[in-house]
């Protein structure tokens, strides 16, 4: 099953299907979720950024790290404010570090 979902992520990235990656980013298999989030980072754009912002509040620290890294890769100046706001609430030091690193990558604010 994982192979099929992994293939779906790869195909969605190749075809630049943000909607499919968003759907796969909530898969019950964490590896699929992380791959889809990374795919969204690679594609970028407003739809990917807006969706990823909603995932900053995930209960899973590993997901929050992946989302912060993705937002830093996209480097959309509008996402910096959301990262900053979430950083004020963050309690996990590893997630804080990822968020700070992402904010540094976003040059314009």
Order of alpha helices (4+ residues) and beta strands (2+ residues): alpha-alpha-alpha-alpha-alpha-alpha-alpha
